[in-house]
Structures are given as C-alpha cells and as structure tokens.
C-alpha cells in the first residue's frame, strides 16, 4: 500500500465498527458523526497513539456489503477513495464472525464524485462443523453463492451495467451458476 497514510474502517458482524487513522481534513470526526447519526452507533472506546486515532463503536450490524457501500459513498463525498477491501471470517473469544476491512486515502478525483466500484462476494458455503475436523472427508458445502454489488454515479453508468452483465454471463456459462429469482 506504499507510504501513504490510510484510514481503515472495520465492520464486524457481531456489532462493532472500528476506525483507525489520522485526522485529515476532519474526515474521522465527520465519519464519527455520520456513524452516530445514520447508524445510531454508540461509543465503545477511543484512544490515540501519536497522530493515529482508534475509535470503536457498537452498532446494530447489517449486511456487510450493503454497509460497505454506504461507507464508501460517505468517503467518496469527502474526496477519499477506497484502495483495498477484504472480508474474512475470524474467531474471537469462541465467537465466529465476519469482518469487512476498508482502506481509504485521499483521492485523485473531485470531492463529491462517486466513482464506479464493483463488489464480488464469493461465498464458499456452509458445511457440517464435525466434518471439518476430519482430513479424510470431503464435503460439498451448501449455500454457495456469488454476489455482485455495484456502486456508482446516479444514474449508474452504462459501462458498469455492461460489466455486471458480463460477469453474470461468465458465472452462468463457466461456473454453472443460476440467478436467484428473489435477488435479481
């Protein structure tokens, strides 16, 4: 990620939002106010090391991809760009939860411009926990899916719509996927 300073936002499916980064152009303070107003987050803990803040909030967790879209739009309106995002499953204190980490830095585009983004969620599925321990057993996991979520200017650009259509065709043709009628 180079030498550039980033603001990192971590969304946790167990109800925690964490912000790490230096205060630049008031973005961390604005995000704090936005989280408290829009998501009704409550303060959990704050500390500072040098110019780096760590702020943690409790929130009523929602779909991590949808929440990420909202956070990205907030940052884009502040002139910040998402550089990297990843989602992982972690285990803390015997609880398994998902975390979405988003890295932002000052952008190269005009403040208030929402650039096109495309999220692909590749969900490997769910299996029988007892079988995970047995190295000799292979199980085909249930509930596997690929989810495509787009962020972009309003209205969505033709280019972004074309990309989403081509990804759908690829999933159907090469992966044998079918579109969920409940979630077109």
Order of alpha helices (4+ residues) and beta strands (2+ residues): beta-beta-alpha-beta-beta-alpha-beta-beta-beta-alpha-beta-alpha
